[in-house]
């Protein structure tokens, strides 16, 4: 069942191209256009049948679109909205895939003219590799998508965007935008910050014989730092866009780490075991 006649994806990378592939698989859209800064990437997406057309400029890419999906780094989402708004037809719906929602959603609400609608989305999907080549039609299957409507969000637009994500296999949930940023600051952004910091700490270490300590690592280090393979530009933007929660959560983590340091320094084995046991229980809840 077709949900939209014409969809434009801004940013045909992992998330954008995977969405296009899924929409093709489930016959959700009549025509898919792509736009982005890398013309060669767009031409490749067209040659592979991922998109139907790659317009020469932004105005041409969105002027007849019923749905525009912004798959750019979070720092470029609001500027992209400002650029495309003058070229949209009445009734057009805009959504995004950004993992920070508060500042974006509140700014988008201020920008929307009469008859143009914005719905904030955060599909919880991705992978270690980024880009068009890593895209796949099942990326969104059995994953969650958070929708962050505000009192200004059009109910029909919210319903249609939710139906899109559900049709590609996602379970949609609704969260207040600011609550979303606290939650995902904790369960996604902080773990990435910790993984990057851990790799920077270990990567710089050398033995007295000038051997890299990471050369002796096993599966455990690979498991705990897998997400440090994420795109540095994307995660730079996420941390800065969610600055308030990022800083608060780093402080909380540092306090917990400091507490563990203290019990190790005191050689308090019982307290250390209790801390690790609590962590075991929390881990079981996650899995």
ZIVEN-V677881 format. One record per backbone hydrogen bond with DSSP energy under -1.0 kcal/mol. NH is the residue of the N-H (numbers start at 0). CO is the residue of the C=O. Records with the same first field share a line. If there is no record, write none. Layout:
NH: CO, CO
This chain:
2: 27
3: 27
6: 30
7: 66
8: 32
9: 68
10: 34
12: 10
16: 12
17: 13
18: 14
19: 15
20: 16
21: 17
22: 18
23: 19
24: 20
25: 21
27: 22
29: 3
30: 4
32: 6
33: 52
34: 8
41: 37
42: 38
43: 39
44: 40
45: 41
46: 42
47: 43
48: 45
49: 44
50: 44
51: 31
52: 31
60: 56
61: 57
62: 58
64: 61
65: 5
66: 5
67: 92
68: 7
69: 94
70: 9
75: 72
76: 73
79: 75
80: 76
81: 77
82: 78
83: 79
84: 80
86: 83
87: 84
90: 114
91: 88
92: 65
93: 116
94: 67
96: 69
104: 100
105: 101
106: 102
107: 103
108: 104
109: 105
110: 106
111: 107
115: 112
116: 91
118: 93
121: 145
123: 143
124: 122
133: 130
134: 131
138: 135
140: 137
141: 168
142: 139
144: 170
145: 121
146: 172
147: 119
152: 149
157: 153
158: 154
159: 155
160: 156
161: 157
162: 158
163: 159
164: 160
165: 161
166: 162
168: 165
169: 164
170: 142
172: 144
174: 146
179: 175
180: 176
181: 177
182: 178
183: 179
184: 180
185: 181
186: 182
187: 183
188: 183
189: 184
191: 187
192: 188
193: 189
194: 190
195: 191
196: 192
197: 193
198: 194
199: 195
200: 196
201: 197
202: 198
204: 201
206: 210
209: 206
212: 204
214: 211
215: 212
216: 213
221: 217
222: 218
223: 219
224: 220
227: 224
228: 225
229: 226
234: 230
235: 231
236: 232
237: 233
238: 234
239: 235
240: 236
241: 237
242: 239
245: 241
246: 242
247: 243
248: 244
249: 245
250: 246
251: 247
252: 248
253: 249
254: 250
255: 251
256: 252
257: 253
258: 254
259: 255
260: 256
261: 257
262: 258
263: 259
264: 260
265: 261
266: 263
267: 262
268: 266
271: 267
272: 268
273: 269
274: 270
275: 271
276: 272
277: 273
278: 274
279: 275
280: 276
281: 277
282: 278
283: 279
284: 280
285: 281
286: 282
